[in-house]
Amino acid sequence: MWKTIRIDSKDGSAKSEAYTSAYQGLGGRSLIAQFLTDEVDASCDPLGSEAKIIFCTGMFAGSGLACTNRLSVGAKSPLTGGIKESNVGGNAATAFASHGIRSLIIENKPDDNDPMKFVVIHPDGAVTLEDASIYQGMNNYEFVDNMHQLYGNKTSVISIGVAGERLYKNSSLQVTEFGTNAPCRAAGRGGLGSVLGSKGIKGIVIQSAEGKSSLEYADKEKFLNIRNELNGMILESSKGNPFTLIGTASIVDGVGPAGIMPTKNFNGTISEKLDNIKSDKFMELVNRNGKNQHPCQAGCLVRCSNIINDREGNFLTGGFEYETIALCGPNCDIYDYEVLAKIDRMCDDIGLDTIETGATIAVCMEAGIIPWGDAEAAMGLYQQISDGTTLGNILGQGCEAAGKHLGAKRIPVCKGQAMAGYDPRGTKGTAFTYATSTMGADHTAGITLGPDDPSDTQEAIAASKTMQSVFAIADSMTCMMTMPVLGGHFDKVSELYNSLYGTAINPGDLFAAANRTLTLEKEFNTRAGWKPEDNIIPEFFRNEPLPSTGMTFDIPPEVLIREA
Ligand code: SF4
């Protein structure tokens, strides 16, 4: 039943292709690695006509297994120069699955003066490209409002704001969220919004299919039995789970006092203002007419998302997460949830990766462009990025480019991408992932932080490698929030897979498939020009001890290089 939609952004054609049997059983990240390997010259200009942007649903999309209607967006990243898979929740993958669309590929490039277009997938499955010239220059919330007026309030929308239109390397794609239908879920990392912008595509509008989708099962009864058992376990595990009870903002309570949360451009000092952003303060914000335990997609049983309202009770933002809080907050010496929620809304609206942009603003503060902790001035810089001022255009190119332009000495990036909300000196395994993963400094490529995060070098390296494989599995089939359950029951997951696809895989095969994905990604990056000596953790993490522990990052450079 699965199919691929292929869109030529130059001639405006769209065609549907039957799904090749060679790709059967792949999904999400594993499918993106395969498509990019097979179809894209890794040495291409990521914003040129040879580049492609690919949207793939996970291998269990549409099946009713909790949290598996995730969407992977993939392309050659203009930020890292390597392969990029950015994984996002929201309601787009559910709508894709209703049409039996496993992948949608946008290729080629329009002429420079062509007006932008948007893609519409209609209830009968027809795919059209529509003139978007009147929406050019619009940010995400206004664009989505327009699409909802045209196609109905519940229509799923993937879109870019002006950041993507301006081809900024810190630009995100935004996806509408279940329930609120607001564009508050971000495929943030890697600057992939600019790749959609380079195709002249403002957004993708997906109206759900008419009638019920007919997923084909090799053994439906067995599938439903295992699925229901796993869903029961996921639901049970959500009871008492801080990600459910509070959200990912709960991470602040652990990493903040430990000095692992980035503060003042990763200088690691623990501020006396930390209490202002702990969980109790987050819940005060949420409880002001808002809500947590919100599912970002239908069928999610973990429900780590939230709805944040302003003082007047109007919707302000959703999907307000730890990474945004850490990078746009303490990393800029800002400890005020009122401000941070507004920054989250601004970033979602403009279409900015909050991690990359927060890290960039902190570098600006260290360079003396604006004072530390000056929230108004920080919001002014976000606005300059939206307005496309001279400085805004520089900041839109990401933390490394902006830092170099400003002459900054401390630029917290690996492979050109800003580090997420975990200081390398406080979580050695995650730092190893930052330096060596196929995705650059991306915690979702293999975070090791947790109760058992090892400080021993060999154990940290081993933990990073395991987690890089585990996340490659997760990104191909589910939201990583389910992995504490599914990761402990790979026997049932492989049985579930077999009852869907008629295969005979075992848990070891899941890891083998993940490692094949990592190998394909690595090979792509090598062809794209990544070199072993690019596996670097910036020098200041080796020279400046983390104030809370006195630790520096001490995995020798030659060990990182050996992992390439
Ligand atoms: S656990 Fe959170 S991120 Fe994952 S699908 Fe549910 S709401 Fe979305």
Boltz pocket constraint, residues with backbone or C-beta under 6 A from the ligand:
constraints:
  - pocket:
      binder: B
      contacts: [[A, 67], [A, 89], [A, 90], [A, 294], [A, 295], [A, 296], [A, 297], [A, 300], [A, 301], [A, 302], [A, 303], [A, 304], [A, 305], [A, 479], [A, 480], [A, 481]]
      max_distance: 6.0
